[in-house]
Amino acid sequence: MPKLHFGVTLVPYTYGSSGRTTHQVAEILEGKYTIMETFARDNEKEIRSLLAAQAGRYAKMAVKGREPNLQPALDQIKRMFRSYILSRKLDGRVKGVPTKASLLGINHRLKHPYAKRAPRPSFFDTGLYVNAFKAWVE
């Protein structure tokens, strides 16, 4: 039985001097905030529907002798995750969210990351974590 997985592509963080990778950051965030788990639970029905529709197209392509591909559905799940984070769906629902860094508007992409700014979505400091998100089927 195929299984859907969520994770991140392995990319080093170049902002700051943490020396961490997206994988290390994702493990820390998942352990503390259950971001991907909560995303999957909140969007389970839509994800199932999306994969079922793509599986139907996958089967039709295979019957026609063309290379089947689930990537369109997996790309849509990635867009859903990005939207989920940017829409602040975890705020007030998960302990510790919104994060203090997001409320302070901390942004490590800028020259002065700790300068006073408007709040930003939690988990979207540099954008690397969200952009490294991926879904795959095994």
FENTA-V766437 format. One line per field, one symbol per residue. ss: DSSP state (H for helix, E for strand, C for the rest). psi: psi as a letter, one per 30 degrees, with the letter a starting at -180 (. if undefined). A space follows every 10 residues. Layout:
# FENTA-V766437
ss: ???
psi: ???
This chain:
# FENTA-V766437
ss: CCCEEEEECC CECCCCCCCC EHHHHHHHHH HHHCHHHHHH HHCHHHHHHH HHHHHHHHHH HHHCCCCCCC HHHHHHHHHH HHHHHHCCCC CCCCCCCCCH HHHHCCCCCC CCCCCCCCCC CCCCCCCHHH HHEEEEEC
psi: kkkklkalkj kkkfkahfgl leeeeeeeee eefheeeeee efgeeeeeee eeeeeeeeee eeefgljlkf eeeeeeeeee eeeeefghff kffkkgkkle eeefgkjffl eifglkllll kkghdffeee ffklklk.
